[in-house]
Amino acid sequence: MAAAATMAAAARELVLRAGTSDMEEEEGPLAGGPGLQEPLQLGELDITSDEFILDEVDVHIQANLEDELVKEALKTGVDLRHYSKQVELELQQIEQKSIRDYIQESENIASLHNQITACDAVLERMEQMLGAFQSDLSSISSEIRTLQEQSGAMNIRLRNRQAVRGKLGELVDGLVVPSALVTAILEAPVTEPRFLEQLQELDAKAAAVREQEARGTAACADVRGVLDRLRVKAVTKIREFILQKIYSFRKPMTNYQIPQTALLKYRFFYQFLLGNERATAKEIRDEYVETLSKIYLSYYRSYLGRLMKVQYPFEALFRSQHYALLDNSCREYLFICEFFVVSGPAAHDLFHAVMGRTLSMTLKHLDSYLADCYDAIAVFLCIHIVLRFRNIAAKRDVPALDRYWEQVLALLWPRFELILEMNVQSVRSTDPQRLGGLDTRPHYITRRYAEFSSALVSINQTIPNERTMQLLGQLQVEVENFVLRVAAEFSSRKEQLVFLINNYDMMLGVLMERAADDSKEVESFQQLLNARTQEFIEELLSPPFGGLVAFVKEAEALIERGQAERLRGEEARVTQLIRGFGSSWKSSVESLSQDVMRSFTNFRNGTSIIQGALTQLIQLYHRFHRVLSQPQLRALPARAELINIHHLMVELKKHKPNF
C-alpha cells in the first residue's frame, strides 16, 4: 500500500511537470488571453528567474528518472497521464476509506478528548500542589543545610577532643607505674605467670618512656628513676633464675620436658636482658652462647677443684664429673632444640658453641691424667662408665655427645690396652729365682693376678669386649706359665703339687667371688685344680698303700686279659698285703690327714682332698676284695683276715675332718 502511494505521488509529480511544460509550449507568452495579462508568479519554478540554475533542474530530472517506479513505468510504456489519473483515483478511495474509519471511531475520539481534558485539569491541580510543596521544601532545605553546618562543626570539635584525649591517655598510661607492676617485680617469683606479665609491662613502659623522652616530654623525668630501679631488680632475678633454676647442676634429670609457655618465657627473658624486644634469633643465640659457655666453664673448673681436694679414686671422680656433664648436656641440648626450634646439625653446632669449651677442658684434663696412669682397673671402670652414659644419652635422644664419647674412648682404650700389655710382659719376664725364698703357699703374684683378673672379668660381664678377653687370656697364660716355673723350683713332686693346688685354689676362689661360674677363667682354673688334686691324691696314697695299688692294677690287668691263672703264684704277696693293710691303715690315714691339713692354707680345700683320698682308698680296697674273690685266690686262708668294707667305711668317717 505504501509502495503504491509512493508510485502514485511520483507519477503525479511527473504529470504535473509535463502538463505545465505542454501548457507553456502551447500557450506561451505570446498567446493572447485576458487572464494572462498579469505576469505569472511561479516562484522556484520560474525558469526566467535569475536564481534558477539549469544544472540543478537537470540533476532533479535525472534523480526522478533513476527512481525505480519511474524506470518501471518507462520500461512498460505506461502513459503517464493515464497512470496519474489512476493514482489519483486510488488516493481518493483511500481517503474516503480513512474518513469512514474516522467517522466510525468518532465516539471513541470524543471520549478520548474528554479524558485528556480531565487529565489536563488534574495535572493542573497537581502542578499547583507541587508548586506549594516546592516552596515549602526550599525553606526546609535551607534549615537542613544550616543544621548540617552546625553538626559538622560539632563533629570536628568532638573528634579533636577525642584525639587529644587518646594522646593524653596513651601518654599517661605509658608513664604511670601501677602498684601491681612494682609488687610483682619485687616480690613475685620468676616462675609465676604474673611476673612475666608485669615484666612485659615494664619493658613496654620503658620503651614508651624512651620514645617520649626523644620527643622532649618533661614528665618522663618523674618515672625514669623508678623504671630503672625496677629493671635492675628484674635483671638480677632473671639471672639468678637462669643460674639456679634453668641450669640446675645437681638435680638429676629423669623425664625432662620443657612446656611451650616456658620456652616463650625464656626467649622473652633473653630479649629483656639484651634490652631489645625486637632482638633477632641470632642476637638471642649469641647472648645465650656467650653467657652459658662462661657459666659451664666456670662451674666445671670449680667443680673439678672441689673434687680434687677430696681423696677419691680416679674412677669415682670421673663418674661424678661425667654424670654432671651428661645431665647438664642433655638438659642443654633439649632446651636448645625447643627454645631455638632447631635440630640436626644446627642443634649440634649451637650445643658445641655452648659446651665446647667445657668438653675440651674435660678432655684435656683426662689426657693429662692418663699420661701417668697405670691403674688398669680405674681406666677400665672409666671405659664402662662412658659406655653406660652413652646408652643413657641415646635413650634420652641426645646425640650431641656422641663425638665426645668417642674422643674419651679413644683416650681410654689405648691406655688400658697398654697397661694390660705391660702386665703381661712383666709376668712373662719374671724370673722365679730372683723372687727370694719360696714355699708352697699361694704366691703374692698369683694373688694379685687373681684379684686383678676377677675385677676386670666382673666389669667386662656387663658390656663384654672381645679385645679385653683376649688380653686377659694372654695374661692368664703367662700367669699359668709363671706358676709352673715357680713350682719347678721345688725338689719333690709332692711339694710341686701342693704349690700348684694352693695357687690354683686361691685364684679360683677369688674369681668365683666376682665372676660368673661359667666364665672361661673359672672353667680353666677349675680343670687345672681338679687335675692337680687327683694327681696329688695318688701321690698321697702311694707311700702307705703303694703295694696294694700296684697289685690291684696288675691283677685287674691279668683278669682283663684272661690270665687269671697267674694269680695262683701270688698267695704270699696277697697274704702280706692283707696283714699289712689291717695293721697299718689307721695310722696311715691319721698321718695322711695331718699331712694334708699342714700342706694347704685353705682348710676347705684340704678337707676336700682328705675326703677324696679316703674315698679313693675305699674304692681301692673294694677292688682288692673283688680280685680276691677270683677262683684262684678264693681258698686263700688270709682272706679271713680281710676287713669288712662297711666296717672300713665307718672307721674312715671318723677320720674325716669337721671343717
PEFEN-V506322 format. One line per field, one symbol per residue. ss: DSSP state (2 for helix, 1 for strand, 0 for the rest). burial: + if it has 16 or more other C-alpha atoms within 10 Angstrom, else -. A space follows every 50 residues. Layout:
BEGIN
ss->???
burial->???
END
This chain:
BEGIN
ss->02222222222222222222222222200000022200000022200000 00022222222222200222222222000222222222222222222222 22220222222222222222222222222222222222222222222222 22222222222222222222222220002222222220000022222222 22222222222222000002222222222222222222222222220000 00000000022222222222222200000022222222222222222222 22222222200002222222222222222222222222200000222222 22222222222222222222000002222222222222222222200022 22222222222222222222222222220002222000000002222222 22222222220000022222222222222222222220000022222222 22222222222222000002222222222222222222222222222222 22222222222002222222222222222222222222222222222220 00222222222222222222222222220000000022222000222222 222200000
burial->------++++++-++----------------------------------- -------------+----++--+------++-++--++--+--------- -------------------------------------------------- --------------------+--++-+---++-++--+-+---+++-+++ +++-+++++--+-------+--++--+--++--++-++--+-----+++- ------------+-+++++++++---+-+----++-+++--++-+++--+ ---+--+------++-+++-++++++++++++++++++++------++-+ ++++++-++--++----------+-++++++++++++-++--+--+-+++ +--++--++-+++-+++-+++-++--++---+-------++++--++-++ ++++++++++-------++-++++++-+++-++--+++-+---+++++++ ++++++++++++-+++----++--++-++--+++-+++-++--++-+++- ++--++-------+--+---+--++-++--+---+---+--++--++-++ +++-+++++++-++-+++-++-+++-++---++--+-++--+-------- -+--+++--
END
